């Protein structure tokens, strides 16, 4: 049997809800278990919610918590759901920490899952596949692509992740 993948939830657009009365986005609960079921995921996944925050509100303390949970995690294959605005900052913090024996893949969504037309389901599936197949290291997986932690940025002009060019 395949070893389970640990999935750490931190919030981000994946899990945002829309308040029709106020027009605001907010967090209620994670959608990850529903997403795994909808996708008919057959990979053993253990889901743990660490926080439910917008990545623009994430601070160094939050990143230290993510790092500590990755360090003490029994699984060597980890997926972290994360808001896209500061995903590369967290990836860099994890990559610089030198978690040499673990494969950690951060992923997110540009559109909330609750909206029905989210890219999140595809990104989650890709992240799970990358977490199982890539060698130890820290990666960002978005839109079917995977990037090394030290060579990725979000291009806000086009709304996509890309390699950092020298």
Phi, psi and omega in degrees: 000143179293138176295143181293151173261133175273133178242112177264126179262130176239359181109229182078184185299330176318312193254011180283146176246161180247126176269109184294333181285319184258341184079009181266152172266144182208169178255138175239297179205163181287148176262000190299319179296319177296321180295317179297320179292315179300322181281358182056042181296128179250006174280132175293120184234132174251116185263133175222126177274121177268323181193165174229088183225155169286137185295338176292338179263356180289139180237183182299325178298318179297317179294324176296322177296316178299314179300314181298320180292322177294319180298314186272357180295134178292327181283146176267349181246118187227136171243134178242119173277141192204149172295146187282340186293328180231022181302319182292334177293315178292320178301318180295318179299318179290318181296319180290340180284346175069053176278071193300331186263001185244149172254116184239125181238121175265140178212165181203196180216148175271336181234132181302143178302323182298342180283344176089342180240033185284148171278355185299320182297316178296315181295321178296315178298317179296318180297319178296318178295315179296320181298329180276338189249339182275154175290169179307140181155181179243132186223161170241128179241118178215136173055039177082001180247156176232141184231145172291148184303331184258015181216051182212147173207158174268121175273102184290338179292324181248355177070036180221158174271148182210165174288148176282128179262141181293000000 
